[in-house]
Amino acid sequence: MSRDSNEILIVGGGLGGLSAALALGRKGLPVRLLEQSEHIGAIGYGIQMGPNVFSAFVQMGVADTVRAQSHKPSALLMLDAYSGEQLAAVPFDETFRARFDDPYVAIHRVDLHNILLDACRKLPNVRLDQSITVSSFEDLGDRVSVLTAEAGIIEGAALIGADGLRSVIRSQMHPQDQPRLLGYVAHRTIVPIKSVPDIVRCDEVVLWVGPAFHIIYYPLRNGTELNIVAVFRTDTYAQKNDPVAHKAELQKTYQDTHPEMQAVLGLMDLSRRWPLADRNPIRQWARGRVTLLGDSAHATLQSLAQGAGMAIEDAVYLAALLEVTG
């Protein structure tokens, strides 16, 4: 049994878990993060973040680094998938900057993950353990313990479940609650900008919408890469890894759409798809010395572009509350 009753245990090494480790660590609290994967890493696609998230980055001491590694698009456009008509636009111009102190950005998830990971590694009171799978927990009143396959029982002062949509910690707190498949799938791709046809806009965040489908794309890494996500409703949402079938379904779903959309769809890697899922709201995120954050507490659809931001904000404000009550 590994025991340090002063450590705060965090299950999950994604953006929410790393943010919690960093925010708590900067408050001087001892932290131990437990990640089940062999490496603490991230799936390599883009995310968008609004100005609201930057106050959290400031408090974690990484705001300047995030700004430097982010792309600042010129606008967010919503277009009709068939006619190309502009339905809405949010220009990130002087008016936007006068209202918000911080930018709207797009960043490679891996880049953001590494920023947080590097900052955590600089703190002597933060331990990062990989290849440790937590299967259950117990609140012992004056401490908590987690059961792992690799390290036996690990004890600490408190437990934070930052283990995502299919959270083990949430499943024990709310056994009847399970992820809910929505009947939609997402195909994600990143391609070099130099391979993108001239017809495709590569500076804005461009969202094309149609009946039960959309496609969104935006640049990353100083405009050198284009992140593409195609989402649509389908009866075959549970089927995976069939590129031929995926291509046929994509062509049928998006047939007769605008030529710019068709050019983007031609760039898609269809070797993998992600069935989209949600969770029902719960009123109780915390119980005793155990709490949840991010998707494990309040999973949100990717179309809101706030999932990562909310997990990061959760971490910062949780750390602030613990500091006040500590």
Secondary structure, 3 states (H helix, E strand, C coil): CEECCCCEEEECCCHHHHHHHHHHHHCCCCEEEECCCCCCCCCCCEEEECHHHHHHHHHHCCHHHHHHHCECCCEEEEEECCCCCEEEEEECCHHHHHHCCCCCEEEEHHHHHHHHHHHHHCCCCEEEECCCCEEEEEECCCCEEEEECCCEEEEECEEEECCCCCCHHHHHHCCCCCCEEEEEEEEEEEEEHHHCCCCCCCCCEEEEEECCEEEEEEEECCCCEEEEEEEEECCCCCCCCCHHHHHHHHHHHCCCCCHHHHHHHCCCCCCCCEEEEECCCCCCCEECCEEECCHHHHCCCHHHCCHHHHHHHHHHHHHHHHHHHC
